[in-house]
């Protein structure tokens, strides 16, 4: 908590948050780290893809999970993009046992817009006839491989998919298990190939697989963790490839369907198909090029909506990140219509907090009373007062000015203020209920509290915080009264 009377002397350490800008990462300055194989855009050889060269990359690659009994380590890049060296792009969930590669899955997938003809042609034009094309779905990749007398079901950051989740209460392992069960119910070919027994269905399915091969599956997203496309009616998965002696094979049959395959004569046919896809179902097309290289050609509208959603697990926090961007917020409303009331609730809460901050400012600097506020609210008050001191005669603090400073706060700070405000409100309600119950126990009247009746059915307060950004969604700003005048 910060005392407003200490405004001139208090220094606030603002919390850090992930930036959307590229992060410069300091690594070892060895020759291998500065110029790793594949730096100039060329593909690396299989002999160059080894633990020594990967370790030389320093903090660009990290061990994201370990299995102590078997000694397995799962490595993944810290962050990656299409311009990174091939060695970095290939470190996406690769599993080592010491110096030996146990599981080498799909590398970083380059994604392009269907309208970007130049990028598509330069990426796959030369090898177009050697590429395989499939419908591309939203989902999570699951790797299934055998090592040390047991099967592993992993993601690109966890050796155990049952310990990995994103934007959902359930793990990817749970989604995979449910999809296997659903496939068993609707796919006679799949169910007939699995022996009966008391073991769990997932284990019986794994027993049908070849222990010398590694399998890739895509599990579709659910309502909880979907991004743009709608979730399927039932838990769904696809078989998207098998590694046999290190080579990717797209013809292995484990009785689980592959995504729909397409044959295109040229880039124009590919673009024409993607332009007509329904993004509520698929993203576009994924291209499997020679050398275990994948490219996604996505519908441009899907890409725009994907950017609005972002790689943030919490939809509520994503709203805080983009709430001042009308285009982004409109797309969030479009993607998640069921969340509209919750978005408005967030705005109403923020408006209540802004009014509370303004009240604290008036108490301290107008009425000269001792006031203590939490750190995040103190930051807003400090900014407001600094602005006032620039021109005491003209720069008078009003609720509108508080809202202006309030809207400039980091999403992490806004989130903390919301959480604290709601917790305090819940505690006040609980305390009020306890008080009323004690009062009723001492009276013969059983009439409900008039103050409670007055609030029943009252419409929620509409927030004017976003008035300048989205006038259609908010009413006219309320009469805020005269600006506060500070005694000098």
C-alpha positions in Angstrom: 0.0 0.0 0.0 1.2 3.5 -0.7 0.6 6.6 1.3 -0.5 9.5 -0.9 1.1 12.0 1.6 4.5 10.6 0.4 3.8 11.4 -3.2 7.0 13.3 -3.8 9.3 10.7 -2.3 7.8 7.3 -3.1 9.3 5.4 -6.0 7.1 2.7 -7.5 8.6 -0.4 -9.1 6.2 -1.2 -12.0 5.7 -4.8 -12.8 7.2 -6.2 -16.0 5.1 -7.9 -18.7 5.9 -9.7 -21.9 6.5 -7.3 -24.8 5.1 -7.8 -28.3 8.4 -6.6 -29.6 11.3 -9.0 -30.4 13.5 -9.7 -27.4 17.3 -9.5 -27.8 18.7 -12.5 -26.1 22.3 -12.6 -25.0 24.0 -16.0 -25.7 27.4 -17.5 -25.6 29.8 -15.8 -27.9 31.4 -18.9 -29.3 31.6 -19.3 -33.0 28.9 -21.9 -33.1 26.5 -19.7 -31.1 27.1 -16.6 -33.2 27.0 -18.4 -36.5 25.1 -21.7 -36.0 24.6 -24.0 -38.9 21.8 -22.8 -41.2 22.3 -19.1 -40.2 22.3 -17.9 -43.8 19.0 -19.6 -44.6 20.4 -22.9 -45.8 19.0 -26.2 -44.4 21.3 -28.1 -42.1 22.4 -31.7 -42.6 21.3 -34.5 -40.3 24.8 -34.7 -38.9 24.8 -31.0 -38.0 21.6 -31.4 -36.0 23.1 -32.7 -32.8 23.2 -31.9 -29.1 26.6 -30.2 -29.3 25.5 -27.6 -31.9 22.2 -27.1 -30.1 23.8 -26.5 -26.7 26.1 -24.0 -28.4 23.1 -21.8 -29.1 22.9 -20.9 -25.4 19.7 -19.5 -24.1 18.0 -19.6 -27.5 17.2 -23.2 -26.8 16.3 -24.5 -23.4 15.4 -27.8 -21.8 11.7 -27.5 -21.1 11.1 -30.9 -19.5 13.0 -33.9 -18.1 12.2 -37.5 -17.2 14.6 -38.6 -14.5 14.0 -42.4 -14.6 14.8 -42.6 -18.4 17.1 -39.6 -18.7 15.0 -38.1 -21.5 15.3 -34.3 -22.0 12.9 -32.3 -24.2 14.3 -29.2 -25.9 12.5 -26.3 -27.5 13.4 -22.9 -28.7 12.7 -19.9 -26.5 11.1 -18.0 -29.3 11.2 -18.5 -33.1 10.3 -16.9 -36.4 10.7 -17.7 -40.1 14.0 -15.8 -40.3 15.8 -17.8 -37.6 18.4 -20.3 -38.6 17.3 -23.8 -39.5 19.0 -25.2 -36.4 16.8 -23.1 -34.2 13.6 -23.8 -36.1 14.1 -27.5 -35.9 14.3 -27.4 -32.1 10.6 -27.7 -31.5 10.0 -30.5 -29.0 13.0 -32.6 -29.9 13.7 -35.3 -27.4 17.3 -36.4 -26.5 18.7 -39.2 -24.4 22.2 -37.9 -23.8 23.6 -37.2 -27.2 21.0 -39.5 -29.0 17.9 -38.1 -30.7 14.9 -40.1 -29.5 12.1 -38.0 -31.0 12.5 -35.5 -33.8 9.1 -34.0 -34.6 7.9 -31.2 -36.9 10.0 -28.0 -36.9 8.7 -24.4 -36.7 6.0 -24.0 -39.2 6.2 -20.9 -41.5 2.7 -19.4 -42.0 1.7 -17.2 -44.9 -1.3 -15.4 -46.1 -3.2 -16.8 -49.1 -2.8 -13.4 -50.8 1.0 -13.4 -50.5 1.8 -14.9 -53.8 5.5 -14.0 -53.7 6.2 -15.7 -50.4 4.3 -18.8 -51.4 6.1 -19.1 -54.7 9.5 -18.6 -53.2 8.9 -21.1 -50.4 7.3 -24.0 -52.3 7.3 -23.1 -56.0 10.4 -25.0 -56.9 9.3 -28.2 -55.1 5.6 -27.8 -55.7 5.2 -31.2 -57.4 6.9 -32.9 -54.5 4.7 -31.3 -51.8 1.6 -32.9 -50.1 -1.3 -30.6 -49.2 -3.9 -31.1 -46.5 -6.6 -29.1 -44.8 -5.1 -27.2 -41.8 -7.1 -27.2 -38.6 -6.7 -25.4 -35.3 -5.3 -27.8 -32.7 -2.4 -29.1 -30.7 0.3 -31.5 -31.9 0.7 -34.7 -29.8 3.8 -36.9 -30.2 3.5 -40.6 -29.2 6.8 -42.6 -29.0 8.2 -45.5 -27.0 11.3 -45.4 -24.9 12.5 -47.2 -21.7 9.8 -49.8 -21.6 6.9 -47.3 -21.8 5.0 -45.0 -24.1 5.3 -41.3 -24.0 2.5 -38.9 -25.0 4.2 -35.5 -25.3 3.7 -31.9 -26.6 6.4 -29.6 -27.9 7.2 -28.4 -24.3 6.2 -31.3 -22.0 7.1 -35.0 -22.1 3.8 -35.7 -20.4 0.9 -34.2 -22.3 -1.3 -34.7 -19.2 0.8 -31.9 -17.5 0.4 -29.4 -20.4 -2.6 -27.1 -21.0 -3.4 -23.8 -22.6 -6.5 -21.6 -21.9 -8.3 -24.6 -20.5 -8.8 -26.5 -17.2 -8.1 -29.8 -19.0 -4.7 -30.9 -20.3 -3.8 -31.8 -23.8 -3.4 -35.3 -22.6 -7.0 -35.4 -21.4 -8.2 -34.0 -24.8 -6.1 -36.7 -26.6 -7.6 -39.4 -24.4 -11.2 -38.1 -25.0 -10.6 -38.0 -28.8 -9.3 -41.6 -28.8 -12.5 -42.6 -26.9 -14.7 -40.7 -29.3 -12.9 -42.2 -32.3 -13.5 -45.7 -30.8 -17.2 -45.0 -30.6 -17.7 -43.7 -34.2 -14.9 -45.5 -36.2 -15.6 -49.2 -36.6 -12.2 -49.8 -38.3 -10.4 -48.2 -35.4 -12.4 -50.0 -32.7 -12.0 -53.4 -34.4 -8.3 -53.1 -34.4 -8.0 -52.7 -30.6 -8.1 -55.7 -28.3 -10.6 -56.0 -25.5 -9.3 -55.8 -22.0 -9.4 -54.1 -18.7 -6.6 -51.7 -19.4 -7.5 -48.1 -20.3 -8.4 -47.5 -24.0 -5.4 -45.2 -24.5 -3.0 -48.0 -23.4 -4.7 -50.5 -25.6 -4.4 -48.2 -28.5 -0.7 -47.6 -27.9 -0.1 -51.3 -27.8 -1.3 -51.4 -31.5 1.5 -49.1 -32.5 5.1 -50.0 -33.6 7.6 -49.3 -30.8 10.2 -48.4 -33.4 8.2 -45.6 -34.9 7.1 -42.1 -33.6 3.6 -40.9 -34.3 2.2 -37.4 -34.8 -1.4 -36.5 -34.0 -3.4 -33.3 -34.1 -6.1 -32.9 -31.5 -8.8 -30.3 -32.4 -9.4 -27.4 -29.9 -12.4 -27.3 -27.6 -14.7 -24.5 -26.7 -12.3 -23.5 -23.9 -9.1 -23.2 -25.9 -10.3 -22.5 -29.4 -8.9 -19.4 -31.1 -10.8 -18.6 -34.3 -12.4 -21.7 -35.7 -15.3 -23.3 -34.0 -14.7 -26.4 -32.0 -15.9 -29.7 -33.5 -19.1 -31.4 -32.3 -17.2 -34.2 -30.7 -13.5 -34.6 -29.5 -11.6 -35.0 -32.7 -8.1 -36.0 -33.7 -6.2 -36.6 -36.9 -3.1 -38.7 -37.7 -0.7 -36.2 -39.3 2.4 -38.3 -39.9 4.8 -41.0 -38.7 8.5 -40.9 -38.3 10.2 -44.2 -39.5 13.9 -44.3 -38.9 13.9 -40.5 -38.8 12.0 -40.0 -42.0 8.5 -38.5 -42.1 6.0 -40.9 -43.7 2.5 -39.8 -44.6 1.1 -43.2 -45.6 1.2 -45.1 -42.3 -2.2 -46.3 -41.3 -3.2 -46.5 -37.7 -6.9 -46.5 -38.4 -7.2 -42.8 -37.5 -8.0 -40.5 -40.4 -5.6 -38.0 -41.9 -6.9 -34.5 -42.7 -8.4 -34.2 -46.2 -5.7 -34.3 -48.8 -5.7 -32.1 -51.9 -4.0 -32.1 -55.3 -3.1 -28.7 -56.8 -1.5 -28.2 -60.2 0.0 -24.8 -59.3 0.1 -22.0 -56.7 -2.9 -20.3 -58.3 -5.1 -23.4 -57.7 -3.8 -23.5 -54.1 -4.6 -19.9 -53.5 -8.1 -20.2 -55.1 -9.0 -23.1 -52.8 -7.8 -21.3 -49.6 -9.7 -18.1 -50.6 -12.9 -20.1 -50.4 -12.5 -22.0 -47.1 -14.8 -21.4 -44.2 -12.5 -20.2 -41.4 -15.1 -21.4 -38.8 -13.9 -24.9 -39.7 -10.3 -24.7 -41.1 -7.4 -22.3 -41.2 -6.4 -23.0 -44.8 -3.9 -25.5 -46.1 -0.8 -27.1 -44.7 2.0 -28.0 -47.1 4.4 -30.9 -46.3 7.5 -30.1 -48.3 10.6 -32.3 -48.7 13.0 -32.5 -45.8 10.3 -32.5 -43.0 9.4 -28.8 -43.7 5.9 -27.5 -43.3 4.2 -24.3 -44.5 0.7 -23.1 -43.7 -1.2 -21.0 -46.2 -4.0 -19.4 -44.2 -7.0 -17.4 -45.2 -6.3 -13.6 -44.6 -9.4 -13.2 -42.5 -8.3 -16.0 -40.2 -4.9 -14.3 -39.8 -6.5 -11.0 -38.8 -8.8 -12.7 -36.2 -5.8 -14.8 -34.9 -3.9 -11.6 -34.3 -6.8 -10.1 -32.4 -7.0 -13.2 -30.2 -3.2 -13.4 -29.7 -1.2 -16.0 -27.9 -2.7 -15.1 -24.5 -4.4 -18.0 -22.7 -6.8 -15.7 -20.8 -9.5 -14.1 -22.9 -10.2 -11.6 -20.1 -6.6 -10.5 -20.0 -6.4 -10.3 -23.8 -9.3 -7.9 -23.6 -7.4 -5.8 -21.2 -4.5 -5.8 -23.7 -6.5 -4.5 -26.6 -9.5 -2.7 -25.1 -8.4 0.7 -26.4 -8.1 -0.6 -29.9 -11.6 -0.5 -31.4 -10.7 -2.9 -34.3 -9.2 -5.5 -32.0 -12.1 -5.3 -29.5 -14.7 -5.6 -32.2 -13.0 -8.7 -33.4 -12.9 -10.2 -29.9 -16.7 -9.5 -29.6 -17.1 -11.3 -33.0 -15.0 -14.2 -32.0 -16.6 -14.7 -28.5 -20.1 -13.3 -28.5 -20.8 -15.2 -25.3 -18.2 -13.0 -23.6 -19.8 -9.7 -24.4 -21.4 -9.3 -20.9 -18.1 -10.2 -19.2 -16.3 -7.6 -21.3 -18.9 -5.0 -20.3 -18.5 -6.1 -16.7 -14.8 -5.5 -16.9 -15.4 -1.9 -18.2 -18.0 -1.2 -15.4 -15.5 -2.4 -12.8 -12.7 -0.3 -14.3 -15.0 2.7 -14.2 -15.8 2.1 -10.5 -12.1 1.9 -9.8 -11.4 5.1 -11.6 -14.1 6.9 -9.5 -12.5 5.5 -6.4 -9.1 6.8 -7.5 -10.6 10.2 -8.1 -12.2 10.2 -4.7 -8.9 9.3 -3.1 -7.2 12.2 -5.0 -9.9 14.6 -3.8 -9.6 13.4 -0.2 -5.8 13.9 -0.1 -5.3 17.1 -2.1 -8.6 18.9 -1.7 -9.7 17.9 1.7 -6.2 17.4 3.0 -7.0 14.1 4.6 -4.6 11.1 5.2 -5.3 8.5 2.5 -3.7 5.1 1.8 -4.1 3.4 -1.6 -2.7 0.3 -3.2 0.4 0.7 -5.4 -1.3 0.5 -8.8 -3.9 3.2 -7.8 -1.0 5.3 -6.4 0.7 5.3 -9.8 -2.4 6.8 -11.4 -2.7 9.5 -8.7 1.0 10.3 -9.1 0.6 10.8 -12.9 -2.4 13.0 -12.4 -0.7 15.1 -9.7 2.5 15.5 -11.8 0.3 16.8 -14.7 -1.4 19.2 -12.3 1.9 20.6 -11.1 3.0 21.5 -14.6 0.4 24.2 -14.6 -1.5 24.6 -11.3 -3.8 27.3 -12.7 -5.0 25.4 -15.8 -4.4 21.7 -15.2 -7.2 20.9 -12.8 -7.9 17.3 -12.0 -11.3 15.9 -12.9 -12.6 12.4 -13.3 -12.0 12.7 -17.0 -8.3 13.3 -16.4 -8.1 10.4 -14.0 -9.7 8.2 -16.6 -7.2 9.4 -19.2 -4.3 8.4 -16.9 -6.1 5.2 -15.9 -6.4 4.1 -19.5 -2.6 4.4 -19.9 -1.9 1.8 -17.3 -0.4 -1.6 -18.1 -2.8 -4.5 -18.5 -1.0 -6.3 -15.6 -1.8 -3.3 -13.3 -5.4 -3.1 -14.5 -5.8 -6.8 -13.8 -4.4 -6.5 -10.3 -6.8 -3.6 -9.6 -9.8 -5.5 -10.9 -8.9 -8.6 -8.8 -8.4 -6.5 -5.6 -11.6 -4.5 -6.2 -13.7 -7.6 -6.7 -12.1 -9.4 -3.7 -12.9 -6.3 -1.5 -16.4 -6.1 -2.8 -17.0 -9.8 -2.1 -15.7 -9.4 1.4 -18.0 -6.4 1.9 -21.0 -8.4 0.7 -20.1 -11.3 3.0 -19.7 -8.9 6.0 -23.0 -7.2 5.2 -24.8 -10.6 5.0 -23.3 -11.6 8.3 -24.4 -8.3 9.9 -27.9 -8.7 8.6 -28.2 -12.2 9.8 -27.1 -11.2 13.3 -29.6 -8.3 13.2 -32.5 -10.5 12.1 -31.8 -12.9 15.0 -32.5 -10.1 17.4 -35.8 -8.8 15.9 -39.3 -10.2 15.4 -39.5 -8.7 12.0 -38.8 -10.9 9.0 -39.1 -8.2 6.4 -36.1 -8.1 4.0 -33.7 -5.2 4.0 -35.1 -2.2 2.0 -31.6 -1.3 0.9 -31.2 -4.8 -0.7 -34.6 -4.5 -2.4 -33.6 -1.2 -3.9 -30.7 -2.9 -5.7 -32.6 -5.8 -7.1 -33.1 -5.5 -10.8 -31.0 -2.3 -11.1 -29.3 -2.0 -14.4 -25.5 -2.3 -14.4 -23.5 0.9 -14.6 -22.3 1.6 -18.1 -18.6 2.6 -18.3 -17.6 5.8 -20.1 -14.0 4.8 -20.1 -14.1 3.7 -23.7 -16.4 6.6 -24.9 -13.8 8.1 -27.1 -12.9 4.7 -28.6 -16.3 3.1 -29.1 -19.2 5.5 -28.7 -21.7 3.0 -30.1 -21.2 0.6 -27.1 -21.3 3.2 -24.4 -23.9 5.9 -23.4 -23.1 9.6 -23.2 -20.7 10.4 -20.3 -22.4 11.2 -17.1 -22.3 14.7 -15.6 -19.0 14.7 -13.7 -19.5 18.1 -12.0 -16.9 20.8 -11.6 -13.2 19.9 -11.8 -11.4 19.6 -8.5 -9.6 22.7 -7.4 -6.5 22.2 -5.4 -5.4 24.6 -2.7 -2.0 25.9 -3.3 
